[in-house]
Structures are given as structure tokens and as C-alpha cells.
């Protein structure tokens, strides 16, 4: 996905808005538009990254990653593996609509509880629903096999850096 058309459109709209102003206003808008490229690209990358994160959350155990190659953005969709799928091809997961439930007391540090509250609120969910979904995602086989990741070669990199 090339971001240039979106950045160019933003620059054009800024210049059009300045047309109604004075000569100084138009000159200032031209200077601002010239420097807008990098800032607009960063904002667009933030928006696309947040969208990919939301899609991944709803797509679990599959995922959507955002990759930057040069000046182009690329979405990489990872479907669930055969181990994560049931016999009918659907994702093997906990039935979150099961009517039988168990009560568990969970003790959380206050700082972590506050972060859970914020995350649930941001997702528009109750804390209980958010925790159930987080736990269901955590017990998926892909999540538990983090130590068995395969080494990637070529232009793709995975892992941690300091």
C-alpha cells in the first residue's frame, strides 16, 4: 500500500484551505505542506498499526501484521495453522458462549488491574468479558509455543533487539 497519494491529498487540501487567506497565509501553507510528508506518514502508520492490532484481536488465533518496505506499507495476514483448527476447519477455541461457568478469584496488583480496566473500556467490553477473551487467547497452542518459533531468513526479521 503506497501512502504517497494520501499524503499528497492532505497537502493539496491544506493548500486549498489557504487559498482564501492572504499572500502570507498561502506562503505559510506552502512551506507547511512541503514539510508535511514525514509527519503525515508517521500518523498514517500509527493508524494502520492500531487497525491491524484491532483486527488481530478479533481474528485470533490468526493475525494481521503491518510491515514497512522502503516507503510502502504491506499487510501480512497469517491464518491459523492446522494445529489451531478443528476437524471442520474452524478455529479450535474455547466456546465463550457456553452457559456453564466457574467462579475464580483472581488477585491482581493494583497497577495491572488499572491497565485491565483501561483495556476493557477501550474495547467496549466488561472487565470479565475482556479477561475471558484474553485467557482464551493465551491458552491457544500458538501462544504457548513461543519458544519453538522458526528462524526467518531473507528480508523478514523476528525477535527482540537492544
N, CA, C and O of each residue as an XYZ file, in Angstrom:
648
protein
N       0.856     -1.157      0.000
C       0.000      0.000      0.000
C       0.909      1.229      0.000
O       1.729      1.407      0.901
N       0.759      2.033     -0.972
C       1.551      3.250     -1.089
C       0.836      4.389     -0.366
O      -0.351      4.626     -0.592
N       1.560      5.090      0.503
C       0.980      6.175      1.290
C       1.020      7.517      0.561
O       0.320      8.452      0.952
N       1.825      7.623     -0.488
C       2.022      8.895     -1.192
C       0.717      9.553     -1.642
O       0.580     10.763     -1.459
N      -0.253      8.829     -2.222
C      -1.490      9.506     -2.647
C      -2.239     10.166     -1.488
O      -2.849     11.221     -1.659
N      -2.190      9.545     -0.315
C      -2.888     10.095      0.841
C      -2.172     11.339      1.364
O      -2.812     12.325      1.730
N      -0.841     11.285      1.395
C      -0.062     12.440      1.844
C      -0.234     13.597      0.859
O      -0.406     14.744      1.270
N      -0.187     13.298     -0.427
C      -0.373     14.332     -1.454
C      -1.755     14.969     -1.333
O      -1.890     16.185     -1.467
N      -2.772     14.162     -1.083
C      -4.126     14.684     -0.925
C      -4.209     15.610      0.289
O      -4.867     16.649      0.233
N      -3.553     15.241      1.372
C      -3.537     16.084      2.564
C      -2.843     17.417      2.276
O      -3.318     18.470      2.703
N      -1.735     17.374      1.562
C      -1.027     18.602      1.193
C      -1.912     19.490      0.307
O      -1.977     20.703      0.507
N      -2.587     18.880     -0.666
C      -3.469     19.617     -1.569
C      -4.596     20.290     -0.800
O      -4.931     21.444     -1.067
N      -5.182     19.572      0.155
C      -6.273     20.143      0.945
C      -5.796     21.309      1.807
O      -6.527     22.281      1.996
N      -4.578     21.217      2.327
C      -4.022     22.327      3.097
C      -3.852     23.564      2.221
O      -4.193     24.675      2.627
N      -3.320     23.361      1.010
C      -3.129     24.490      0.095
C      -4.460     25.095     -0.340
O      -4.581     26.315     -0.453
N      -5.459     24.248     -0.585
C      -6.782     24.751     -0.960
C      -7.413     25.564      0.170
O      -8.061     26.580     -0.079
N      -7.222     25.116      1.403
C      -7.783     25.850      2.541
C      -7.116     27.215      2.683
O      -7.753     28.172      3.121
N      -5.845     27.311      2.317
C      -5.111     28.578      2.446
C      -5.423     29.550      1.311
O      -5.081     30.729      1.404
N      -6.060     29.083      0.251
C      -6.365     29.947     -0.902
C      -7.237     31.135     -0.521
O      -7.149     32.192     -1.146
N      -8.069     30.977      0.485
C      -8.965     32.072      0.881
C      -8.261     33.120      1.727
O      -8.822     34.183      1.996
N      -7.025     32.826      2.152
C      -6.298     33.751      3.014
C      -5.449     34.742      2.231
O      -5.561     34.863      1.011
N      -4.617     35.429      2.951
C      -3.733     36.430      2.355
C      -2.533     35.754      1.689
O      -2.377     34.534      1.745
N      -1.697     36.571      1.060
C      -0.487     36.042      0.431
C       0.421     35.389      1.472
O       1.035     34.355      1.209
N       0.499     35.993      2.644
C       1.315     35.419      3.719
C       0.773     34.058      4.151
O       1.539     33.128      4.406
N      -0.543     33.950      4.230
C      -1.181     32.685      4.613
C      -0.878     31.610      3.582
O      -0.544     30.482      3.944
N      -0.992     31.945      2.302
C      -0.707     30.971      1.239
C       0.761     30.553      1.265
O       1.070     29.375      1.086
N       1.672     31.506      1.486
C       3.100     31.186      1.544
C       3.402     30.269      2.725
O       4.190     29.331      2.606
N       2.777     30.544      3.856
C       2.965     29.701      5.031
C       2.429     28.293      4.770
O       3.068     27.309      5.142
N       1.273     28.193      4.141
C       0.687     26.887      3.825
C       1.594     26.099      2.885
O       1.736     24.886      3.045
N       2.203     26.756      1.921
C       3.123     26.071      1.006
C       4.337     25.533      1.755
O       4.789     24.419      1.489
N       4.866     26.322      2.693
C       6.006     25.853      3.485
C       5.599     24.683      4.385
O       6.349     23.717      4.530
N       4.422     24.772      4.981
C       3.934     23.678      5.832
C       3.680     22.410      5.016
O       4.023     21.311      5.451
N       3.087     22.560      3.852
C       2.777     21.403      3.012
C       4.045     20.669      2.602
O       4.057     19.441      2.519
N       5.110     21.417      2.346
C       6.370     20.790      1.946
C       6.939     19.918      3.071
O       7.534     18.875      2.798
N       6.763     20.330      4.325
C       7.295     19.566      5.450
C       6.322     18.567      6.038
O       6.628     17.914      7.036
N       5.177     18.443      5.444
C       4.116     17.590      5.979
C       4.323     16.108      5.680
O       3.725     15.267      6.353
N       5.137     15.765      4.710
C       5.285     14.391      4.249
C       5.640     13.419      5.374
O       4.928     12.438      5.591
N       6.721     13.679      6.082
C       7.179     12.747      7.121
C       6.170     12.623      8.256
O       5.872     11.517      8.706
N       5.642     13.758      8.721
C       4.689     13.720      9.832
C       3.413     12.972      9.442
O       2.896     12.177     10.226
N       2.911     13.223      8.245
C       1.683     12.550      7.793
C       1.911     11.050      7.655
O       1.038     10.259      8.013
N       3.068     10.647      7.144
C       3.377      9.215      7.019
C       3.407      8.539      8.390
O       2.893      7.432      8.546
N       4.005      9.200      9.379
C       4.051      8.617     10.722
C       2.652      8.454     11.311
O       2.342      7.432     11.923
N       1.811      9.470     11.121
C       0.446      9.381     11.640
C      -0.322      8.260     10.928
O      -1.045      7.499     11.571
N      -0.168      8.160      9.610
C      -0.847      7.096      8.869
C      -0.361      5.718      9.313
O      -1.158      4.787      9.423
N       0.935      5.582      9.567
C       1.461      4.297     10.049
C       0.895      3.952     11.420
O       0.582      2.792     11.689
N       0.761      4.956     12.290
C       0.166      4.717     13.606
C      -1.276      4.238     13.476
O      -1.689      3.304     14.164
N      -2.038      4.875     12.597
C      -3.440      4.499     12.398
C      -3.532      3.078     11.841
O      -4.324      2.269     12.324
N      -2.727      2.780     10.832
C      -2.758      1.445     10.229
C      -2.311      0.382     11.223
O      -2.870     -0.715     11.248
N      -1.314      0.692     12.037
C      -0.843     -0.249     13.048
C      -1.917     -0.524     14.090
O      -2.120     -1.672     14.486
N      -2.601      0.514     14.534
C      -3.693      0.338     15.502
C      -4.818     -0.497     14.891
O      -5.393     -1.355     15.562
N      -5.133     -0.247     13.616
C      -6.183     -1.027     12.945
C      -5.774     -2.492     12.841
O      -6.592     -3.382     13.076
N      -4.518     -2.748     12.491
C      -4.036     -4.128     12.392
C      -4.116     -4.818     13.754
O      -4.444     -6.002     13.833
N      -3.818     -4.082     14.822
C      -3.927     -4.652     16.166
C      -5.353     -5.020     16.525
O      -5.593     -6.077     17.109
N      -6.307     -4.156     16.182
C      -7.713     -4.449     16.464
C      -8.199     -5.644     15.645
O      -8.933     -6.492     16.152
N      -7.793     -5.706     14.394
C      -8.197     -6.829     13.539
C      -7.603     -8.118     14.081
O      -8.290     -9.139     14.133
N      -6.335     -8.089     14.487
C      -5.679     -9.272     15.037
C      -6.401     -9.762     16.283
O      -6.588    -10.965     16.465
N      -6.808     -8.830     17.142
C      -7.520     -9.210     18.362
C      -8.803     -9.963     18.029
O      -9.139    -10.943     18.694
N      -9.520     -9.512     17.007
C     -10.776    -10.157     16.633
C     -10.572    -11.394     15.767
O     -11.480    -12.215     15.637
N      -9.396    -11.533     15.178
C      -9.105    -12.626     14.258
C      -8.415    -13.802     14.952
O      -8.244    -14.857     14.343
N      -8.019    -13.638     16.213
C      -7.250    -14.662     16.930
C      -7.892    -16.028     16.762
O      -9.113    -16.145     16.861
N      -7.100    -17.063     16.510
C      -5.659    -17.155     16.613
C      -4.900    -16.691     15.358
O      -3.671    -16.759     15.344
N      -5.570    -16.235     14.334
C      -4.876    -15.655     13.181
C      -4.374    -14.264     13.536
O      -4.628    -13.766     14.633
N      -3.660    -13.637     12.601
C      -3.149    -12.305     12.908
C      -2.953    -11.489     11.635
O      -2.895    -12.030     10.531
N      -2.853    -10.185     11.816
C      -2.538     -9.247     10.734
C      -1.352     -8.424     11.206
O      -1.405     -7.805     12.268
N      -0.279     -8.415     10.420
C       0.909     -7.633     10.752
C       1.095     -6.545      9.713
O       0.704     -6.693      8.555
N       1.689     -5.465     10.141
C       1.983     -4.332      9.273
C       3.493     -4.299      9.069
O       4.251     -4.268     10.039
N       3.931     -4.306      7.816
C       5.358     -4.261      7.512
C       5.653     -3.064      6.631
O       4.873     -2.709      5.748
N       6.781     -2.461      6.888
C       7.221     -1.318      6.105
C       8.399     -1.760      5.252
O       9.426     -2.196      5.773
N       8.247     -1.647      3.936
C       9.311     -1.981      2.992
C       9.584     -0.730      2.176
O       8.797     -0.338      1.315
N      10.725     -0.112      2.474
C      11.007      1.152      1.825
C       9.986      2.176      2.282
O       9.870      2.458      3.475
N       9.248      2.731      1.336
C       8.207      3.704      1.672
C       6.813      3.104      1.526
O       5.814      3.816      1.619
N       6.747      1.799      1.298
C       5.453      1.139      1.122
C       5.079      0.323      2.349
O       5.933     -0.280      2.999
N       3.796      0.315      2.650
C       3.251     -0.445      3.759
C       2.648     -1.720      3.200
O       2.007     -1.712      2.149
N       2.859     -2.811      3.911
C       2.364     -4.109      3.456
C       1.641     -4.785      4.616
O       2.165     -4.832      5.729
N       0.450     -5.305      4.367
C      -0.275     -6.072      5.367
C       0.022     -7.541      5.140
O      -0.028     -8.022      4.009
N       0.333     -8.257      6.218
C       0.585     -9.691      6.143
C      -0.448    -10.378      7.024
O      -0.474    -10.182      8.239
N      -1.293    -11.181      6.401
C      -2.343    -11.900      7.123
C      -1.863    -13.324      7.364
O      -1.490    -14.028      6.425
N      -1.875    -13.746      8.625
C      -1.472    -15.096      8.990
C      -2.711    -15.849      9.442
O      -3.339    -15.508     10.444
N      -3.045    -16.877      8.681
C      -4.206    -17.705      9.025
C      -3.815    -18.678     10.138
O      -2.631    -18.973     10.303
N      -4.777    -19.177     10.895
C      -4.467    -20.173     11.920
C      -3.839    -21.410     11.288
O      -4.193    -21.784     10.170
N      -2.905    -22.048     11.998
C      -2.279    -23.270     11.496
C      -3.230    -24.446     11.673
O      -4.247    -24.334     12.357
N      -2.895    -25.573     11.054
C      -3.739    -26.770     11.151
C      -3.885    -27.222     12.595
O      -4.936    -27.735     12.979
N      -2.831    -27.035     13.409
C      -2.908    -27.412     14.818
C      -3.935    -26.587     15.576
O      -4.511    -27.049     16.561
N      -4.163    -25.363     15.112
C      -5.078    -24.468     15.804
C      -6.503    -24.603     15.298
O      -7.420    -24.013     15.870
N      -6.699    -25.364     14.244
C      -8.029    -25.513     13.668
C      -8.636    -26.843     14.071
O      -7.920    -27.821     14.286
N      -9.937    -26.878     14.172
C     -10.647    -28.109     14.482
C     -10.813    -28.964     13.238
O     -10.338    -28.598     12.163
N     -11.492    -30.113     13.376
C     -11.709    -31.020     12.256
C     -12.541    -30.395     11.150
O     -12.385    -30.757      9.984
N     -13.409    -29.478     11.489
C     -14.273    -28.851     10.485
C     -13.633    -27.615      9.867
O     -14.282    -26.920      9.085
N     -12.365    -27.318     10.200
C     -11.678    -26.166      9.627
C     -11.879    -24.886     10.408
O     -11.278    -23.860     10.090
N     -12.727    -24.938     11.436
C     -12.929    -23.733     12.235
C     -11.844    -23.670     13.304
O     -11.248    -24.686     13.661
N     -11.602    -22.482     13.801
C     -10.560    -22.316     14.808
C     -10.941    -23.082     16.065
O     -12.059    -22.967     16.567
N      -9.986    -23.872     16.565
C     -10.215    -24.625     17.791
C     -10.037    -23.668     18.960
O      -8.925    -23.214     19.231
N     -11.113    -23.364     19.642
C     -11.025    -22.431     20.751
C     -12.053    -22.793     21.801
O     -12.861    -23.706     21.629
N     -11.998    -22.069     22.866
C     -12.949    -22.252     23.943
C     -14.279    -21.656     23.510
O     -14.312    -20.577     22.917
N     -15.374    -22.348     23.800
C     -16.699    -21.814     23.483
C     -17.047    -20.749     24.510
O     -17.428    -21.058     25.639
N     -16.912    -19.489     24.103
C     -17.143    -18.395     25.036
C     -18.619    -18.182     25.325
O     -18.966    -17.426     26.232
N     -19.493    -18.837     24.570
C     -20.930    -18.702     24.799
C     -21.483    -19.843     25.649
O     -22.694    -19.922     25.858
N     -20.619    -20.724     26.142
C     -21.035    -21.844     26.977
C     -21.738    -21.296     28.211
O     -21.221    -20.389     28.864
N     -22.920    -21.839     28.540
C     -23.709    -21.301     29.648
C     -23.182    -21.740     31.006
O     -23.448    -21.069     32.003
N     -22.446    -22.837     31.079
C     -21.901    -23.248     32.371
C     -20.633    -22.454     32.644
O     -19.773    -22.315     31.775
N     -20.529    -21.944     33.840
C     -19.372    -21.123     34.198
C     -18.829    -21.555     35.546
O     -19.493    -22.251     36.314
N     -17.622    -21.132     35.812
C     -16.984    -21.361     37.105
C     -16.527    -20.018     37.641
O     -16.140    -19.130     36.880
N     -16.576    -19.879     38.934
C     -16.127    -18.635     39.561
C     -14.704    -18.849     40.059
O     -14.401    -19.841     40.722
N     -13.832    -17.888     39.724
C     -12.435    -17.935     40.156
C     -12.063    -16.577     40.721
O     -12.365    -15.538     40.133
N     -11.408    -16.600     41.859
C     -10.913    -15.350     42.434
C      -9.529    -15.101     41.861
O      -8.665    -15.976     41.906
N      -9.325    -13.928     41.333
C      -8.052    -13.564     40.717
C      -7.516    -12.343     41.431
O      -8.180    -11.307     41.478
N      -6.328    -12.452     41.983
C      -5.716    -11.328     42.686
C      -4.725    -10.669     41.735
O      -3.784    -11.304     41.258
N      -4.954     -9.377     41.464
C      -4.101     -8.614     40.554
C      -3.474     -7.445     41.294
O      -4.118     -6.843     42.154
N      -2.233     -7.116     40.976
C      -1.672     -5.873     41.523
C      -2.524     -4.696     41.045
O      -3.073     -4.729     39.944
N      -2.630     -3.667     41.870
C      -3.484     -2.521     41.544
C      -3.129     -1.898     40.200
O      -4.020     -1.517     39.441
N      -1.834     -1.791     39.898
C      -1.410     -1.178     38.636
C      -1.883     -2.015     37.444
O      -2.321     -1.468     36.432
N      -1.793     -3.347     37.568
C      -2.249     -4.217     36.481
C      -3.766     -4.166     36.349
O      -4.290     -4.167     35.235
N      -4.470     -4.121     37.465
C      -5.929     -4.031     37.432
C      -6.369     -2.757     36.718
O      -7.333     -2.769     35.952
N      -5.662     -1.663     36.971
C      -6.000     -0.399     36.308
C      -5.791     -0.520     34.797
O      -6.585      0.004     34.017
N      -4.733     -1.204     34.387
C      -4.477     -1.389     32.953
C      -5.537     -2.287     32.320
O      -5.949     -2.053     31.184
N      -5.978     -3.307     33.041
C      -7.046     -4.181     32.546
C      -8.332     -3.382     32.390
O      -9.026     -3.515     31.382
N      -8.654     -2.555     33.377
C      -9.854     -1.701     33.302
C      -9.797     -0.802     32.073
O     -10.783     -0.673     31.348
N      -8.636     -0.176     31.836
C      -8.478      0.712     30.677
C      -8.630     -0.055     29.364
O      -9.291      0.417     28.438
N      -8.018     -1.237     29.286
C      -8.089     -2.030     28.054
C      -9.521     -2.471     27.776
O      -9.979     -2.415     26.635
N     -10.224     -2.905     28.809
C     -11.612     -3.343     28.632
C     -12.486     -2.176     28.198
O     -13.330     -2.326     27.314
N     -12.290     -1.026     28.808
C     -13.052      0.170     28.445
C     -12.774      0.568     26.996
O     -13.693      0.913     26.253
N     -11.495      0.516     26.602
C     -11.121      0.877     25.230
C     -11.743     -0.077     24.214
O     -12.067      0.327     23.098
N     -11.912     -1.354     24.602
C     -12.514     -2.337     23.700
C     -14.035     -2.359     23.795
O     -14.694     -3.075     23.041
N     -14.597     -1.577     24.720
C     -16.048     -1.542     24.882
C     -16.588     -2.814     25.507
O     -17.706     -3.229     25.202
N     -15.803     -3.440     26.386
C     -16.191     -4.705     26.998
C     -16.192     -4.574     28.515
O     -15.580     -3.661     29.070
N     -16.880     -5.490     29.176
C     -16.774     -5.562     30.626
C     -15.409     -6.163     30.954
O     -14.794     -6.825     30.118
N     -14.951     -5.928     32.160
C     -13.662     -6.492     32.577
C     -13.716     -8.010     32.512
O     -12.754     -8.643     32.076
N     -14.832     -8.605     32.940
C     -14.957    -10.060     32.900
C     -14.829    -10.585     31.469
O     -14.069    -11.520     31.218
N     -15.565     -9.990     30.534
C     -15.509    -10.434     29.140
C     -14.109    -10.253     28.577
O     -13.604    -11.123     27.867
N     -13.486     -9.134     28.889
C     -12.127     -8.881     28.400
C     -11.160     -9.930     28.931
O     -10.333    -10.451     28.182
N     -11.260    -10.242     30.228
C     -10.383    -11.253     30.823
C     -10.637    -12.637     30.231
O      -9.688    -13.374     29.963
N     -11.896    -13.000     30.022
C     -12.207    -14.300     29.429
C     -11.592    -14.413     28.046
O     -11.006    -15.443     27.712
N     -11.720    -13.356     27.227
C     -11.130    -13.379     25.887
C      -9.604    -13.442     25.949
O      -8.982    -14.164     25.169
N      -9.001    -12.694     26.866
C      -7.544    -12.698     26.992
C      -7.043    -14.076     27.410
O      -6.039    -14.556     26.883
N      -7.725    -14.708     28.342
C      -7.326    -16.038     28.798
C      -7.530    -17.056     27.687
O      -6.681    -17.923     27.481
N      -8.656    -16.964     26.960
C      -8.906    -17.895     25.855
C      -7.829    -17.764     24.778
O      -7.389    -18.766     24.215
N      -7.413    -16.551     24.495
C      -6.350    -16.353     23.502
C      -5.019    -16.874     24.018
O      -4.220    -17.405     23.247
N      -4.772    -16.728     25.315
C      -3.493    -17.154     25.889
C      -3.333    -18.665     25.914
O      -2.208    -19.162     25.863
N      -4.437    -19.412     25.992
C      -4.316    -20.868     26.058
C      -4.305    -21.520     24.681
O      -4.223    -22.744     24.580
N      -4.386    -20.719     23.618
C      -4.273    -21.267     22.267
C      -2.876    -21.841     22.088
O      -1.920    -21.280     22.623
N      -2.724    -22.936     21.354
C      -1.397    -23.560     21.175
C      -0.344    -22.602     20.631
O       0.804    -22.656     21.071
N      -0.690    -21.733     19.696
C       0.286    -20.814     19.113
C       0.890    -19.933     20.183
O       2.090    -19.656     20.154
N       0.078    -19.488     21.127
C       0.551    -18.593     22.172
C       1.505    -19.316     23.121
O       2.451    -18.711     23.623
N       1.266    -20.604     23.371
C       2.086    -21.340     24.327
C       3.390    -21.824     23.728
O       4.307    -22.164     24.476
N       3.511    -21.870     22.408
C       4.704    -22.405     21.763
C       5.670    -21.300     21.343
O       6.372    -21.448     20.342
N       5.716    -20.209     22.082
C       6.556    -19.085     21.675
C       8.028    -19.465     21.622
O       8.783    -18.861     20.860
N       8.457    -20.439     22.402
C       9.869    -20.838     22.400
C      10.237    -21.648     21.168
O      11.424    -21.804     20.878
N       9.261    -22.167     20.432
C       9.539    -23.011     19.277
C       9.414    -22.264     17.964
O       9.178    -22.893     16.932
N       9.561    -20.957     17.959
C       9.426    -20.177     16.735
C      10.509    -20.563     15.743
O      11.637    -20.889     16.115
N      10.142    -20.517     14.491
C      11.105    -20.853     13.457
C      11.940    -19.644     13.105
O      11.480    -18.506     13.206
N      13.175    -19.895     12.688
C      14.072    -18.829     12.291
C      13.689    -18.356     10.906
O      13.518    -19.168      9.996
N      13.551    -17.047     10.735
C      13.203    -16.482      9.440
C      14.471    -15.984      8.767
O      15.400    -15.513      9.423
N      14.489    -16.097      7.458
C      15.641    -15.613      6.701
C      15.167    -14.647      5.638
O      13.967    -14.536      5.385
N      16.091    -13.955      5.022
C      15.729    -13.029      3.952
C      15.419    -11.658      4.509
O      16.099    -11.178      5.416
N      14.392    -11.028      3.967
C      14.045     -9.670      4.352
C      13.176     -9.592      5.593
O      12.896     -8.495      6.076
N      12.746    -10.718      6.117
C      11.868    -10.724      7.291
C      12.689    -10.957      8.538
O      13.588    -11.798      8.552
N      12.379    -10.206      9.595
C      13.081    -10.352     10.862
C      12.070    -10.535     11.967
O      10.990     -9.945     11.942
N      12.424    -11.353     12.936
C      11.557    -11.559     14.091
C      12.449    -11.631     15.316
O      13.587    -12.093     15.230
N      11.940    -11.177     16.464
C      12.700    -11.291     17.694
C      12.854     -9.954     18.389
O      12.158     -8.987     18.081
N      13.775     -9.921     19.326
C      13.993     -8.741     20.155
C      15.368     -8.165     19.870
O      16.288     -8.894     19.499
N      15.507     -6.876     20.039
C      16.788     -6.209     19.866
C      16.995     -5.215     20.997
O      16.034     -4.684     21.554
N      18.217     -4.976     21.321
C      18.538     -3.975     22.355
C      19.384     -2.910     21.740
O      19.775     -1.963     22.422
